[in-house]
Amino acid sequence: MKFGMCTLSDFDVTGKTVLCRVDINQPIDRKTGTLKDVTRIKGCIPTLKELSERNAKTVLLAHQGGDLEYKNYFTTKPHAKILSDFLGRTVKFIDDVTGPAAREMINNLEEGEILLLDNVRFVSEEMTLFETKLNLNEEDQSKTQVVQKLAPLADLFVCDAFAAAHRSQPSLVGFEQVLPSAMGRLFEKEFSVIADIMESPSRPCLFILGGAKIQDAFMMMNTALKNGVADKVLTGGLVGNIMLLAKGIDIGVQSTDLIKKMNLTEYVEIAREILDKFSNKILLPVDLAYVEGDRKEVAIADLPVKDILVDIGSLTAKTYKKAIKEASTIFVNGPMGIFESEPSEHGTKVVWEALAESAAYSVLGGGDSITAANKYKVEERISYICTGGGALIRFLSGEELPVVKALRYAANKFGCEER
């Protein structure tokens, strides 16, 4: 047991049917049915390999597609082939989740075999809207069809979906109410890494927060500074622009209007409160970039400009690079600008390459951050890349994640002894 949750080491899985919830949700080319990235699939391979080698009968539950509901959903069939390639053995697939065909196939699994069910979000109770509108308690989660149909076929539930641990959906928190349950190896690793950063980081500890997910960034920033986890915070992207607005700097009509259109103006006051308390620990951009034909840079003192600000400037990037070199622990979430475009990628490129050169223990999380690491080919030189986005952020904000709560409940109810 670790952190009040059972691990795979606590159970004998030989010959047992194991329901394993993974997060292999990846960008997908809907026209060709191919995955654009496989980072999350790679992450769960150690758990699946271990279960197979220990002769478990493994049933995988996974989703594909996010909060736009049906507009975003897609079958998990392409994932089965990628999983098979990584594992070096066939991962079976069935285009069913809880129906008779799926249940029959589960019952017929041989020891060591792995079966991937279709997208769990094809089942209405797994939809985000179902979660947010009904707000089911733990007992109600266990009464949903996903749990009622599949739990009786299984001996153990394993959750390896740390990236979805902030969700309260039946396939994530329902099985723990009725089955012995454990963390998978990826979940265990990610929880351990982030817990170490929160509890005892090597100093100085540096947080780099950028991108456009403002709510997440300010939630993390406030908690990390308030709890004394972060010794210094570097800001970029919309996070940096909002911090500059909070400091009373006119960043220009277009950039300000963009923040208004995104309904982010409330964060200016939140940023102001953070600056009032922790201004000595926060580094803001000293220059910024915009595109007017080609890339142009402007010092903060020379703002505003009429164009949208799309990146930190070269002087800021140089300053941030120095701070990264001096840090012992670094956590990164969100790029410094619109790195997908050549004129506005300089800040992110410099910072990410500095991370790769740093001797610090570096942890990087969030979809855009991972995409940037892949783009600049530095993923192998980051100490740890966390598959979680929302879960990671909420954990760093001090919340007990729904899946963590459920796994701890199962550990208390069923215990962790080998069976």
Disulfide bonds with the S-S distance in Angstrom:
Cys6-Cys416 1.79
